[in-house]
Amino acid sequence: MTRTDITFDSAGITVAGHLHLPDGPAGPHPAVVVGHPGTSVKEQTSGLYARRLAERGFVALAFDAAYQGESGGLPRGLEDPAQRVEDFKAAVSFLTTRSEVDADRIGALGICASGGYVLPATASDHRIKAVGTVSAVDVARQFRLGADGTQDPAVFQAMLDAAAQARTAEARGEEPPVLALFPDTAEQARAMGGEHAVEGFDYYRTPRAQHPRAASSFTWTSIDRMATFDAFAAVPLIGPRPLLMLAGTRAVTSWMSVEAYQRATGPRQLHWIEGASHVDLYDRKQYVDPAVDLLADFFAEHLGQVA
């Protein structure tokens, strides 16, 4: 497997990616676009899954979302659901230009927040022939309802107040505040969001997987852009193309995979990874290995066998 640094255009923004090419014949090969979680970058879990899929014979493209990582776009740290969906489509467009790729055999994989974004991208782009998710999250549902779906609605209303104030500050020429995404310690994370928040802290803020380009804050305007987004509304349009969703049996976010799965109209699978939490599926070998096996078999079945 070899990795090449690439860029492509997404609605006028230069997006940076890593193109993972399998060893062996030059192709054309089936290909998979891999999107990262919110706050993440291509050097983390999306890059891991892309590399593992390339080892199984697929061309795999992991990329940084616009406004984040090595990609362009201002303001930095903006999480724009519409742009995130567009990034997936732009990545597919890039793959169609590569001689190593069979343009009729392209799939998509989303992890965490990208597991939400990849669904409307697939629903509205028929070039994507099969779609998979790992620990799928609709980022809007997570902010509105909490990771476990039980958040007091007043919390999000307060966030919308802060987003409105940030827009006013910016209009007046003031420096708007930002939404800090992580506390300073694991203990503070546990107080804010229980074990799920601690696991996120451990992944993003310790040597386990931290990366200097991973987002530590979002702009407050990200919040009101998320407010009316619904990653699952278009799921029925994915059929008759196939959908595979992977979730850990300990993941507090798994209710979102169940909801999306229930909306699917075409061939669908919801596979549980025994013992895994949401974040375990980012990098823990004992959970990533079976997830990659399932994904590789799924994409081989629906995109055609690799060379």
Secondary structure as the mmCIF struct_conf table of DSSP 4:
data_model
#
loop_
_struct_conf.conf_type_id
_struct_conf.id
_struct_conf.beg_label_comp_id
_struct_conf.beg_label_asym_id
_struct_conf.beg_label_seq_id
_struct_conf.end_label_comp_id
_struct_conf.end_label_asym_id
_struct_conf.end_label_seq_id
STRN STRN1 THR A 2 SER A 10
TURN_TY1_P TURN_TY1_P1 ALA A 11 GLY A 12
STRN STRN2 ILE A 13 LEU A 21
BEND BEND1 ASP A 23 PRO A 25
STRN STRN3 HIS A 29 GLY A 35
HELX_LH_PP_P HELX_LH_PP_P1 HIS A 36 PRO A 37
TURN_TY1_P TURN_TY1_P2 GLY A 38 THR A 39
TURN_TY1_P TURN_TY1_P3 LYS A 42 GLU A 43
BEND BEND2 GLN A 44 GLN A 44
HELX_RH_AL_P HELX_RH_AL_P1 THR A 45 GLU A 55
TURN_TY1_P TURN_TY1_P4 ARG A 56 GLY A 57
STRN STRN4 VAL A 59 PHE A 63
HELX_LH_PP_P HELX_LH_PP_P2 ASP A 64 ALA A 65
TURN_TY1_P TURN_TY1_P5 ALA A 66 TYR A 67
BEND BEND3 GLN A 68 GLN A 68
TURN_TY1_P TURN_TY1_P6 GLY A 69 GLU A 70
BEND BEND4 SER A 71 SER A 71
BEND BEND5 LEU A 74 PRO A 75
TURN_TY1_P TURN_TY1_P7 ARG A 76 GLY A 77
HELX_RH_AL_P HELX_RH_AL_P2 PRO A 81 THR A 96
TURN_TY1_P TURN_TY1_P8 THR A 97 THR A 97
TURN_TY1_P TURN_TY1_P9 SER A 99 GLU A 100
STRN STRN5 VAL A 101 ILE A 111
TURN_TY1_P TURN_TY1_P10 CYS A 112 ALA A 113
HELX_RH_AL_P HELX_RH_AL_P3 SER A 114 SER A 124
TURN_TY1_P TURN_TY1_P11 HIS A 126 ARG A 127
STRN STRN6 ILE A 128 VAL A 134
BEND BEND6 SER A 135 SER A 135
HELX_RH_AL_P HELX_RH_AL_P4 VAL A 139 LEU A 145
TURN_TY1_P TURN_TY1_P12 ALA A 147 ASP A 148
BEND BEND7 GLY A 149 GLY A 149
HELX_RH_AL_P HELX_RH_AL_P5 PRO A 153 ALA A 171
TURN_TY1_P TURN_TY1_P13 ARG A 172 GLY A 173
STRN STRN7 VAL A 178 ALA A 180
BEND BEND8 PHE A 182 PHE A 182
BEND BEND9 ASP A 184 THR A 185
HELX_RH_AL_P HELX_RH_AL_P6 ALA A 186 ARG A 205
BEND BEND10 THR A 206 THR A 206
TURN_TY1_P TURN_TY1_P14 PRO A 207 ALA A 209
TURN_TY1_P TURN_TY1_P15 PRO A 212 ARG A 213
BEND BEND11 ALA A 214 ALA A 214
BEND BEND12 SER A 216 SER A 216
STRN STRN8 SER A 217 THR A 219
TURN_TY1_P TURN_TY1_P16 TRP A 220 TRP A 220
HELX_RH_AL_P HELX_RH_AL_P7 THR A 221 MET A 226
TURN_TY1_P TURN_TY1_P17 ALA A 227 THR A 228
TURN_TY1_P TURN_TY1_P18 ALA A 231 ALA A 234
HELX_RH_3T_P HELX_RH_3T_P1 VAL A 235 LEU A 237
TURN_TY1_P TURN_TY1_P19 ILE A 238 PRO A 240
BEND BEND13 ARG A 241 ARG A 241
STRN STRN9 LEU A 243 GLY A 248
TURN_TY1_P TURN_TY1_P20 THR A 249 ARG A 250
TURN_TY1_P TURN_TY1_P21 VAL A 252 THR A 253
HELX_RH_AL_P HELX_RH_AL_P8 SER A 254 ARG A 263
BEND BEND14 GLY A 266 PRO A 267
STRN STRN10 ARG A 268 ILE A 273
TURN_TY1_P TURN_TY1_P22 GLU A 274 GLY A 275
TURN_TY1_P TURN_TY1_P23 HIS A 278 VAL A 279
HELX_RH_AL_P HELX_RH_AL_P9 ASP A 280 ASP A 283
HELX_RH_AL_P HELX_RH_AL_P10 LYS A 285 LEU A 303
#
